[in-house]
Amino acid sequence: MLKWLVLAGAILVVDQLTKFAITSSFALHEVVPVTPFFNLVLVYNPGAAFSFLADAAGWQKGLFIAIALVASVWIVYLLRKHAQQTLFCWALSLVLAGALGNVIDRVQFGAVIDFLDFHAFGWHWPAFNVADAAITCGAALLIFDGFRPRKTDSLEPPINADKRR
């Protein structure tokens, strides 16, 4: 299980270092074009994904912190229980790192620091960060892993309950 926690820790460090670099270098809402479809920008999101509940009165901060912490404890349990399932644990490590990265922001700033801004034809995808990308990639890997066939522990063929001859 240690290797999965180290992986999550490494992603968490990258997330926090990138957020530190952005907050140290950018003014709020400052936009720096990088490519024709990508900008760096500093925004604070008090909501969840796609700014869900961003306009709430502030109670959402505690809710999102509690959800992320409960999910993190559950993920650590799953990492311990399924440490030999490589893809599953990669996915869980990504989600764990992202959840904790955003919890740190909520505790420290009251909102999540977002800075990656992709856009095309006048439409902007909501700004996000490394933690959000880790959560999204982890969720995609969990879905993929859920559709993969599993090896059975037994060499016996499955029992056919409907043996009629």
Stockholm file with secondary structure:
# STOCKHOLM 1.0

chainA/1-165         MLKWLVLAGAILVVDQLTKFAITSSFALHEVVPVTPFFNLVLVYNPGAAFSFLADAAGWQKGLFIAIALVASVWIVYLLRKHAQQTLFCWALSLVLAGALGNVIDRVQFGAVIDFLDFHAFGWHWPAFNVADAAITCGAALLIFDGFRPRKTDSLEPPINADKRR
#=GR chainA/1-165 SS CHHHHHHHHHHHHHHHHHHHHHHHHCCTTCEEEEETTEEEEEEEESSSGGGTTTTSCSHHHHHHHHHHHHHHHHHHHHHHHTTTCHHHHHHHHHHHHHHHHHHHHHHHHSSEEEEEEEEETTEECCCBCHHHHHHHHHHHHHHHHHHSCCCCSCSSCCCCSCCCC
#=GC SS_cons         CHHHHHHHHHHHHHHHHHHHHHHHHCCTTCEEEEETTEEEEEEEESSSGGGTTTTSCSHHHHHHHHHHHHHHHHHHHHHHHTTTCHHHHHHHHHHHHHHHHHHHHHHHHSSEEEEEEEEETTEECCCBCHHHHHHHHHHHHHHHHHHSCCCCSCSSCCCCSCCCC
//
